[in-house]
Protein backbone atom coordinates (compact mmCIF):
# COMPACT_ATOMS: atom_id res chain seq x y z
CA UNK A 1 0.00 0.00 0.00
CA UNK A 2 1.20 3.50 -0.69
CA UNK A 3 1.42 6.52 1.55
CA UNK A 4 -1.40 8.36 3.24
CA UNK A 5 -1.17 10.92 0.49
CA UNK A 6 -1.93 8.18 -2.02
CA UNK A 7 -4.93 7.04 0.00
CA UNK A 8 -6.16 10.60 0.33
CA UNK A 9 -5.92 11.14 -3.41
CA UNK A 10 -7.99 8.03 -4.04
CA UNK A 11 -10.74 9.48 -1.79
CA UNK A 12 -10.66 12.92 -3.37
CA UNK A 13 -13.83 12.57 -5.42
CA UNK A 14 -16.73 10.38 -6.41
CA UNK A 15 -15.32 9.66 -9.88
CA UNK A 16 -12.57 7.27 -8.76
CA UNK A 17 -13.66 3.88 -7.40
CA UNK A 18 -11.80 2.61 -4.36
CA UNK A 19 -10.27 -0.66 -3.32
CA UNK A 20 -12.11 -1.46 -0.10
CA UNK A 21 -11.29 -4.06 2.52
CA UNK A 22 -14.45 -4.81 4.49
CA UNK A 23 -13.52 -6.62 7.69
CA UNK A 24 -16.31 -8.76 9.08
CA UNK A 25 -18.65 -11.00 7.10
CA UNK A 26 -21.69 -10.87 9.33
CA UNK A 27 -25.00 -9.43 8.14
CA UNK A 28 -23.80 -5.83 8.11
CA UNK A 29 -20.41 -6.52 6.54
CA UNK A 30 -22.04 -8.65 3.85
CA UNK A 31 -24.66 -5.99 3.12
CA UNK A 32 -22.02 -3.27 2.82
CA UNK A 33 -19.95 -5.50 0.53
CA UNK A 34 -22.95 -6.09 -1.75
CA UNK A 35 -23.88 -2.40 -1.85
CA UNK A 36 -20.40 -0.88 -2.14
CA UNK A 37 -19.27 -3.65 -4.49
CA UNK A 38 -21.59 -2.28 -7.16
CA UNK A 39 -19.09 0.53 -7.70
CA UNK A 40 -15.89 -0.28 -5.82
CA UNK A 41 -13.44 -3.17 -5.78
CA UNK A 42 -14.24 -5.02 -2.54
CA UNK A 43 -12.48 -7.67 -0.51
CA UNK A 44 -14.60 -9.19 2.26
CA UNK A 45 -12.61 -10.69 5.14
CA UNK A 46 -13.66 -13.00 7.95
CA UNK A 47 -11.46 -14.57 10.61
CA UNK A 48 -13.61 -17.70 10.29
CA UNK A 49 -12.22 -19.93 7.55
CA UNK A 50 -15.49 -21.88 7.23
CA UNK A 51 -17.45 -18.66 6.78
CA UNK A 52 -15.09 -17.66 3.98
CA UNK A 53 -15.27 -21.05 2.34
CA UNK A 54 -19.08 -21.08 2.43
CA UNK A 55 -19.31 -17.55 1.06
CA UNK A 56 -16.83 -18.28 -1.71
CA UNK A 57 -18.63 -21.42 -2.78
CA UNK A 58 -22.29 -20.59 -2.27
CA UNK A 59 -22.14 -16.76 -2.36
CA UNK A 60 -24.74 -16.72 0.41
CA UNK A 61 -23.84 -15.97 4.03
CA UNK A 62 -25.11 -17.51 7.25
CA UNK A 63 -26.14 -14.16 8.74
CA UNK A 64 -27.79 -12.66 5.67
CA UNK A 65 -29.07 -15.63 3.65
CA UNK A 66 -31.46 -13.45 1.66
CA UNK A 67 -28.58 -11.64 -0.07
CA UNK A 68 -26.45 -12.99 -2.91
CA UNK A 69 -22.78 -11.97 -2.85
CA UNK A 70 -21.73 -10.97 -6.40
CA UNK A 71 -18.83 -12.97 -7.81
CA UNK A 72 -16.79 -9.77 -8.24
CA UNK A 73 -16.45 -9.51 -4.46
CA UNK A 74 -13.36 -11.36 -3.30
CA UNK A 75 -13.87 -13.33 -0.09
CA UNK A 76 -10.58 -13.44 1.77
CA UNK A 77 -9.64 -15.44 4.89
CA UNK A 78 -6.16 -13.88 5.04
CA UNK A 79 -6.13 -10.38 6.54
CA UNK A 80 -2.87 -9.32 4.91
CA UNK A 81 -4.19 -10.23 1.45
CA UNK A 82 -7.48 -8.48 2.14
CA UNK A 83 -5.68 -5.27 3.10
CA UNK A 84 -3.00 -5.32 0.40
CA UNK A 85 -3.59 -2.47 -2.02
CA UNK A 86 -6.70 -1.22 -0.22
CA UNK A 87 -7.49 2.49 -0.07
CA UNK A 88 -9.75 2.10 2.95
CA UNK A 89 -10.26 -0.58 5.60
CA UNK A 90 -13.84 -0.69 6.91
CA UNK A 91 -14.43 -2.68 10.09
CA UNK A 92 -17.95 -4.13 10.11
CA UNK A 93 -17.72 -6.44 13.11
CA UNK A 94 -19.79 -6.07 16.25
CA UNK A 95 -18.35 -3.50 18.66
CA UNK A 96 -16.99 -6.35 20.74
CA UNK A 97 -14.67 -7.26 17.86
CA UNK A 98 -13.50 -3.75 16.99
CA UNK A 99 -10.45 -3.57 19.27
CA UNK A 100 -9.04 -6.90 18.15
CA UNK A 101 -9.70 -6.22 14.47
CA UNK A 102 -8.23 -2.71 14.55
CA UNK A 103 -5.18 -4.04 16.38
CA UNK A 104 -4.76 -6.75 13.74
CA UNK A 105 -4.91 -4.10 11.02
CA UNK A 106 -2.32 -1.98 12.85
CA UNK A 107 -0.03 -5.01 13.19
CA UNK A 108 -0.04 -5.44 9.40
CA UNK A 109 1.57 -1.98 9.09
CA UNK A 110 -0.39 -1.07 6.00
CA UNK A 111 -0.67 2.70 5.74
CA UNK A 112 -4.33 3.32 4.97
CA UNK A 113 -7.36 5.10 6.44
CA UNK A 114 -9.56 3.08 8.79
CA UNK A 115 -13.32 3.31 9.24
CA UNK A 116 -15.77 1.34 11.34
CA UNK A 117 -19.48 0.61 10.97
CA UNK A 118 -20.32 -0.78 14.42
CA UNK A 119 -22.57 0.68 17.10
CA UNK A 120 -22.43 0.39 20.87
CA UNK A 121 -19.97 0.45 23.75
CA UNK A 122 -17.02 -1.69 24.73
CA UNK A 123 -18.46 -4.14 27.26
CA UNK A 124 -15.57 -3.84 29.70
CA UNK A 125 -14.42 -0.23 29.40
CA UNK A 126 -17.73 1.45 28.35
CA UNK A 127 -15.82 3.24 25.60
CA UNK A 128 -17.30 4.27 22.27
CA UNK A 129 -15.72 2.94 19.06
CA UNK A 130 -13.66 6.07 18.35
CA UNK A 131 -12.12 5.84 21.81
CA UNK A 132 -11.15 2.23 21.15
CA UNK A 133 -9.55 3.11 17.83
CA UNK A 134 -7.68 6.03 19.39
CA UNK A 135 -6.02 3.61 21.80
CA UNK A 136 -5.11 1.12 19.10
CA UNK A 137 -4.01 3.75 16.54
CA UNK A 138 -2.84 6.75 18.60
CA UNK A 139 -2.36 9.86 16.53
CA UNK A 140 -4.20 8.57 13.47
CA UNK A 141 -6.32 11.28 11.87
CA UNK A 142 -7.76 9.52 8.82
CA UNK A 143 -10.21 7.43 10.82
CA UNK A 144 -13.97 7.68 11.05
CA UNK A 145 -17.35 6.13 11.78
CA UNK A 146 -20.06 5.11 9.31
CA UNK A 147 -23.48 5.08 10.94
CA UNK A 148 -27.15 5.82 10.42
CA UNK A 149 -30.61 4.25 10.05
CA UNK A 150 -29.91 1.07 8.12
CA UNK A 151 -31.22 -2.47 8.15
CA UNK A 152 -28.67 -4.77 6.55
CA UNK A 153 -31.20 -6.58 4.39
CA UNK A 154 -32.51 -3.38 2.81
CA UNK A 155 -28.98 -2.15 2.12
CA UNK A 156 -28.12 -5.46 0.45
CA UNK A 157 -31.27 -5.21 -1.67
CA UNK A 158 -30.21 -1.79 -2.90
CA UNK A 159 -33.12 0.01 -1.28
CA UNK A 160 -32.48 3.74 -0.64
CA UNK A 161 -30.51 4.34 2.55
CA UNK A 162 -28.85 7.44 4.00
CA UNK A 163 -25.85 7.24 6.31
CA UNK A 164 -23.33 9.58 7.90
CA UNK A 165 -19.54 9.31 7.77
CA UNK A 166 -18.01 11.13 10.73
CA UNK A 167 -14.38 12.01 11.35
CA UNK A 168 -12.66 14.68 13.39
CA UNK A 169 -10.69 15.38 10.22
CA UNK A 170 -13.34 17.34 8.33
CA UNK A 171 -11.60 17.13 4.98
CA UNK A 172 -11.25 13.36 5.28
CA UNK A 173 -14.92 13.05 6.27
CA UNK A 174 -15.98 15.07 3.24
CA UNK A 175 -13.78 13.12 0.80
CA UNK A 176 -14.80 9.73 2.11
CA UNK A 177 -18.51 10.56 2.15
CA UNK A 178 -18.25 11.78 -1.45
CA UNK A 179 -16.50 8.71 -2.80
CA UNK A 180 -18.74 6.23 -0.96
CA UNK A 181 -21.91 8.07 -1.94
CA UNK A 182 -24.04 6.35 -4.57
CA UNK A 183 -27.60 5.95 -5.78
CA UNK A 184 -27.95 3.11 -3.26
CA UNK A 185 -26.29 4.82 -0.32
CA UNK A 186 -26.50 8.55 0.25
CA UNK A 187 -23.62 9.47 2.54
CA UNK A 188 -23.47 12.71 4.51
CA UNK A 189 -20.37 13.93 6.34
CA UNK A 190 -19.90 15.11 9.92
CA UNK A 191 -17.12 16.02 12.33
CA UNK A 192 -19.18 15.07 15.41
CA UNK A 193 -17.84 11.55 15.93
CA UNK A 194 -18.98 11.31 19.56
CA UNK A 195 -22.51 12.44 18.74
CA UNK A 196 -22.86 10.12 15.76
CA UNK A 197 -21.67 7.13 17.78
CA UNK A 198 -23.68 7.96 20.90
CA UNK A 199 -26.93 8.21 18.94
CA UNK A 200 -26.27 4.84 17.32
CA UNK A 201 -25.54 3.21 20.68
CA UNK A 202 -28.29 4.49 22.96
CA UNK A 203 -31.10 4.14 20.42
CA UNK A 204 -30.73 0.37 20.73
CA UNK A 205 -31.64 0.56 24.41
CA UNK A 206 -34.70 2.69 23.67
CA UNK A 207 -35.69 0.21 20.94
CA UNK A 208 -35.88 -2.56 23.54
CA UNK A 209 -38.28 -0.35 25.50
CA UNK A 210 -40.34 0.22 22.36
CA UNK A 211 -40.49 -3.52 21.77
CA UNK A 212 -41.68 -4.08 25.33
CA UNK A 213 -44.41 -1.47 24.85
CA UNK A 214 -45.52 -3.07 21.58
CA UNK A 215 -45.37 -6.54 23.13
CA UNK A 216 -47.64 -5.39 25.95
CA UNK A 217 -50.02 -3.87 23.37
CA UNK A 218 -49.74 -0.41 24.90
CA UNK A 219 -50.55 1.24 21.58
CA UNK A 220 -49.02 3.71 19.17
CA UNK A 221 -49.43 6.64 21.55
CA UNK A 222 -47.14 4.90 24.02
CA UNK A 223 -44.61 4.11 21.31
CA UNK A 224 -44.55 7.75 20.21
CA UNK A 225 -44.01 8.84 23.81
CA UNK A 226 -41.14 6.38 24.21
CA UNK A 227 -39.45 7.52 21.02
CA UNK A 228 -39.79 11.18 21.97
CA UNK A 229 -38.69 10.85 25.60
CA UNK A 230 -36.04 8.36 24.54
CA UNK A 231 -34.60 10.98 22.20
CA UNK A 232 -34.48 13.42 25.12
CA UNK A 233 -32.40 10.87 27.06
CA UNK A 234 -30.05 10.39 24.11
CA UNK A 235 -29.53 14.16 23.78
CA UNK A 236 -28.83 14.63 27.50
CA UNK A 237 -26.20 11.91 27.59
CA UNK A 238 -24.81 12.77 24.17
CA UNK A 239 -24.19 16.42 25.00
CA UNK A 240 -22.56 15.44 28.29
CA UNK A 241 -20.16 13.20 26.37
CA UNK A 242 -19.23 15.93 23.89
CA UNK A 243 -21.81 15.49 21.13
CA UNK A 244 -23.46 18.39 19.34
CA UNK A 245 -27.22 18.82 20.02
CA UNK A 246 -28.02 19.17 16.32
CA UNK A 247 -26.47 15.78 15.54
CA UNK A 248 -29.23 14.04 17.48
CA UNK A 249 -31.90 15.65 15.31
CA UNK A 250 -30.36 14.04 12.23
CA UNK A 251 -29.88 10.61 10.70
CA UNK A 252 -27.74 9.11 13.45
CA UNK A 253 -30.01 10.41 16.18
CA UNK A 254 -33.70 10.72 15.43
CA UNK A 255 -33.48 8.81 12.16
CA UNK A 256 -31.79 5.74 13.62
CA UNK A 257 -34.03 5.87 16.70
CA UNK A 258 -37.27 5.88 14.69
CA UNK A 259 -36.12 3.04 12.46
CA UNK A 260 -34.96 0.83 15.31
CA UNK A 261 -38.02 1.48 17.45
CA UNK A 262 -40.58 0.80 14.71
CA UNK A 263 -39.01 -1.54 12.15
CA UNK A 264 -39.85 -5.23 12.07
CA UNK A 265 -36.22 -6.02 11.16
CA UNK A 266 -34.94 -4.46 14.41
CA UNK A 267 -33.20 -7.05 16.58
CA UNK A 268 -33.36 -4.81 19.63
CA UNK A 269 -37.08 -4.18 19.26
CA UNK A 270 -37.47 -7.94 18.85
CA UNK A 271 -35.72 -8.47 22.19
CA UNK A 272 -38.29 -6.19 23.82
CA UNK A 273 -41.20 -7.96 22.12
CA UNK A 274 -39.97 -11.32 23.41
CA UNK A 275 -39.35 -10.00 26.92
CA UNK A 276 -42.92 -8.71 27.02
CA UNK A 277 -44.12 -12.22 26.17
CA UNK A 278 -42.27 -13.64 29.16
CA UNK A 279 -39.24 -15.17 27.43
CA UNK A 280 -35.99 -15.27 29.39
CA UNK A 281 -33.13 -13.17 28.09
CA UNK A 282 -30.64 -16.04 27.56
CA UNK A 283 -33.19 -17.92 25.47
CA UNK A 284 -33.96 -14.80 23.44
CA UNK A 285 -30.32 -14.15 22.62
CA UNK A 286 -29.76 -17.80 21.73
CA UNK A 287 -32.70 -17.79 19.33
CA UNK A 288 -31.78 -14.50 17.65
CA UNK A 289 -28.47 -15.78 16.34
CA UNK A 290 -27.33 -12.16 15.88
CA UNK A 291 -25.86 -9.57 18.24
CA UNK A 292 -28.43 -7.26 19.84
CA UNK A 293 -26.18 -4.37 20.86
CA UNK A 294 -28.85 -2.78 23.06
CA UNK A 295 -28.50 -5.54 25.67
CA UNK A 296 -24.83 -4.80 26.30
CA UNK A 297 -25.31 -1.06 25.81
CA UNK A 298 -27.93 -0.89 28.58
CA UNK A 299 -25.28 -1.51 31.24
CA UNK A 300 -22.92 1.07 29.78
CA UNK A 301 -25.66 3.69 29.39
CA UNK A 302 -26.79 3.36 33.01
CA UNK A 303 -23.21 3.56 34.27
CA UNK A 304 -22.45 6.65 32.18
CA UNK A 305 -25.73 8.29 33.24
CA UNK A 306 -24.83 7.84 36.90
CA UNK A 307 -21.28 9.07 36.29
CA UNK A 308 -22.58 12.28 34.73
CA UNK A 309 -25.62 12.65 37.04
CA UNK A 310 -28.04 12.41 34.13
CA UNK A 311 -31.60 11.18 34.54
CA UNK A 312 -32.45 8.43 32.02
CA UNK A 313 -35.57 6.66 33.34
CA UNK A 314 -36.39 4.69 30.18
CA UNK A 315 -32.86 3.36 29.87
CA UNK A 316 -32.83 2.53 33.59
CA UNK A 317 -36.11 0.64 33.27
CA UNK A 318 -34.74 -1.40 30.35
CA UNK A 319 -31.63 -2.20 32.37
CA UNK A 320 -33.74 -3.42 35.28
CA UNK A 321 -35.82 -5.67 33.04
CA UNK A 322 -32.69 -7.13 31.44
CA UNK A 323 -30.52 -7.58 34.52
CA UNK A 324 -32.43 -6.93 37.76
CA UNK A 325 -35.39 -9.27 37.42
CA UNK A 326 -38.02 -6.57 37.01
CA UNK A 327 -40.97 -7.62 34.89
CA UNK A 328 -41.78 -5.58 31.77
CA UNK A 329 -45.22 -4.71 33.15
CA UNK A 330 -43.73 -3.50 36.42
CA UNK A 331 -41.17 -1.38 34.60
CA UNK A 332 -43.94 0.28 32.59
CA UNK A 333 -45.95 0.96 35.76
CA UNK A 334 -42.91 2.58 37.33
CA UNK A 335 -42.40 4.86 34.33
CA UNK A 336 -46.05 5.88 34.27
CA UNK A 337 -46.09 6.63 38.00
CA UNK A 338 -43.31 9.22 37.77
CA UNK A 339 -44.28 12.70 38.93
CA UNK A 340 -45.31 15.08 36.13
CA UNK A 341 -42.82 17.77 35.21
CA UNK A 342 -42.19 20.38 32.50
CA UNK A 343 -41.13 18.88 29.17
Residue pairs with C-beta under 8 A, 6 or more apart in sequence:
1 7
1 83
1 84
1 85
1 86
1 110
1 111
1 112
2 111
3 111
4 111
4 112
4 113
4 142
7 87
7 88
7 111
7 112
7 113
7 142
8 113
8 142
8 172
8 175
10 16
10 18
10 19
10 87
10 179
11 18
11 87
11 88
11 113
11 172
11 175
11 176
11 178
11 179
12 175
12 179
13 175
13 178
13 179
14 178
14 179
14 181
16 179
17 39
17 40
17 41
18 40
18 41
18 87
18 88
18 179
18 180
19 40
19 41
19 43
19 85
19 86
19 87
19 88
20 36
20 40
20 41
20 42
20 43
20 86
20 87
20 88
20 89
20 90
21 42
21 43
21 45
21 82
21 83
21 86
21 88
21 89
21 90
22 29
22 32
22 33
22 36
22 42
22 43
22 44
22 45
22 90
22 92
23 29
23 45
23 79
23 82
23 89
23 90
23 91
23 92
23 93
23 101
23 105
24 45
24 46
24 91
24 92
24 93
24 94
24 97
24 101
25 33
25 44
25 45
25 46
25 48
25 51
25 52
25 55
25 61
25 63
25 75
26 61
26 63
26 64
26 92
26 93
26 94
26 290
26 291
27 61
27 63
27 64
27 152
27 153
27 290
28 92
28 117
28 118
28 152
29 44
29 46
29 92
29 93
29 117
30 44
30 55
30 61
30 63
30 64
30 67
30 69
30 152
30 156
31 64
31 67
31 152
31 153
31 155
31 156
32 90
32 92
32 117
32 155
33 42
33 44
33 69
33 73
34 67
34 68
34 69
34 70
34 73
34 155
34 156
35 155
35 156
35 158
35 161
35 182
35 184
35 185
36 42
36 180
36 182
36 185
37 70
37 72
37 73
38 70
38 158
38 182
38 184
39 182
41 72
42 72
42 73
42 74
43 73
43 74
43 75
43 76
43 81
43 82
43 83
43 86
44 55
44 69
44 73
44 74
44 75
44 76
44 82
45 52
45 75
45 76
45 77
45 78
45 79
45 82
46 52
46 55
46 75
46 77
47 77
47 79
48 77
49 77
51 61
51 62
52 75
52 76
52 77
53 77
54 60
54 61
54 62
55 61
55 69
55 75
56 75
59 68
59 69
59 70
59 71
60 67
60 68
60 69
61 67
61 69
63 289
63 290
64 152
64 153
64 156
66 153
66 156
66 157
67 153
67 156
67 157
69 75
74 82
76 82
79 104
79 105
79 108
80 108
83 89
83 105
83 108
83 110
83 112
84 110
86 110
86 112
87 112
87 113
88 112
88 113
88 114
88 115
88 176
89 105
89 110
89 112
89 113
89 114
89 115
90 114
90 115
90 116
90 117
90 146
91 97
91 98
91 101
91 102
91 105
91 114
91 115
91 116
91 117
91 118
92 116
92 117
92 118
93 101
93 118
94 118
94 120
94 291
94 293
95 118
95 119
95 120
95 121
95 122
95 129
95 293
95 296
96 122
96 123
96 291
96 296
97 118
98 116
98 118
98 122
98 129
98 132
98 133
99 122
99 132
99 135
99 136
102 114
102 116
102 132
102 133
102 136
102 137
103 136
105 114
106 136
106 137
113 142
113 143
113 144
113 172
113 176
114 133
114 137
114 140
114 142
114 143
115 143
115 144
115 145
115 146
115 165
115 176
116 129
116 133
116 144
116 145
116 146
117 145
117 146
117 147
118 129
119 129
119 147
119 197
119 200
119 201
119 204
119 293
120 129
120 200
120 201
120 204
120 293
120 296
120 297
120 300
121 127
121 128
121 201
121 296
121 297
121 300
121 301
122 128
122 131
122 132
122 300
123 296
123 299
123 300
125 131
125 132
126 300
126 303
126 304
127 135
128 194
128 197
128 198
128 201
128 241
129 145
129 197
130 143
130 145
130 193
130 194
130 197
133 140
133 143
134 140
137 143
141 167
141 168
141 169
141 172
142 167
142 169
142 172
143 167
143 169
144 165
144 166
144 167
144 168
144 169
144 172
144 173
144 176
144 193
145 165
145 166
145 167
145 193
145 196
145 197
146 163
146 164
146 165
146 180
146 187
147 163
147 164
147 166
147 196
147 197
147 199
147 200
147 252
147 256
148 161
148 162
148 163
148 164
148 200
148 251
148 252
148 255
148 256
149 161
149 162
149 251
149 252
149 255
149 256
149 258
149 259
149 260
150 161
150 163
150 259
151 259
151 263
151 265
151 266
153 265
154 161
154 265
155 161
155 184
155 185
158 184
159 184
160 184
160 186
161 184
161 185
161 186
162 185
162 186
162 187
162 188
162 251
162 255
163 185
163 186
163 187
163 188
163 251
164 177
164 187
164 188
164 189
164 190
164 196
164 250
164 251
164 252
165 173
165 176
165 177
165 180
165 187
165 188
165 189
165 190
166 173
166 189
166 190
166 191
166 192
166 193
166 195
166 196
166 197
166 252
167 173
167 176
167 189
167 191
167 193
168 191
168 193
169 191
170 189
170 191
173 189
173 190
173 191
174 189
176 187
176 189
177 187
177 188
177 189
178 187
178 189
180 187
181 187
188 250
188 251
190 196
190 247
190 252
192 243
192 244
192 247
194 238
194 241
194 242
194 243
195 238
195 242
195 243
195 244
195 247
195 248
195 252
195 253
196 243
196 247
196 252
198 234
198 237
198 238
198 241
198 243
199 234
199 238
199 243
199 247
199 248
199 252
199 253
199 256
199 257
200 252
200 256
201 293
201 297
201 300
201 301
202 233
202 234
202 237
202 238
202 297
202 301
202 315
203 230
203 234
203 253
203 256
203 257
203 260
203 261
204 260
204 268
204 292
204 293
204 294
204 297
205 268
205 294
205 297
205 298
205 301
205 314
205 315
205 318
205 319
206 226
206 227
206 230
206 231
206 233
206 234
206 257
206 260
206 261
206 314
206 315
206 318
207 257
207 260
207 261
207 266
207 268
207 269
207 272
207 294
208 268
208 269
208 271
208 272
208 275
208 292
208 294
208 295
208 298
208 318
208 321
208 322
209 226
209 230
209 272
209 314
209 315
209 317
209 318
210 223
210 226
210 227
210 230
210 260
210 261
210 262
210 269
210 272
211 266
211 268
211 269
211 270
211 271
211 272
211 273
211 274
211 275
211 276
212 272
212 273
212 275
212 276
212 318
212 321
212 328
212 331
212 332
213 222
213 223
213 226
213 272
213 276
213 332
214 223
214 269
214 272
214 273
214 276
215 272
215 273
215 274
215 275
215 276
215 277
215 328
216 276
216 328
216 329
216 332
218 332
223 261
223 262
226 261
226 314
227 257
227 258
227 261
227 262
229 314
230 257
230 261
230 314
231 248
231 253
231 254
231 257
233 310
233 312
233 313
233 314
233 315
234 248
234 253
234 257
235 245
235 248
235 253
236 310
236 311
236 312
237 301
237 304
237 305
237 308
237 310
237 312
238 245
238 247
238 248
238 253
239 245
240 308
240 310
241 304
241 308
247 253
248 254
259 266
260 266
260 268
260 269
261 269
262 269
263 269
267 288
267 290
267 291
267 292
268 292
268 293
268 294
268 295
270 288
270 292
271 281
271 284
271 285
271 288
271 292
271 294
271 295
272 318
272 328
274 284
274 287
275 281
275 284
275 321
275 322
275 328
276 328
281 295
281 322
285 292
285 295
294 318
295 322
298 315
298 318
298 319
298 322
298 323
299 319
299 323
301 312
301 315
301 319
302 312
302 315
302 316
302 319
304 310
305 311
305 312
305 315
305 316
313 335
313 338
314 335
317 326
317 331
317 332
317 334
317 335
318 331
320 326
320 331
321 327
321 328
321 331
326 334
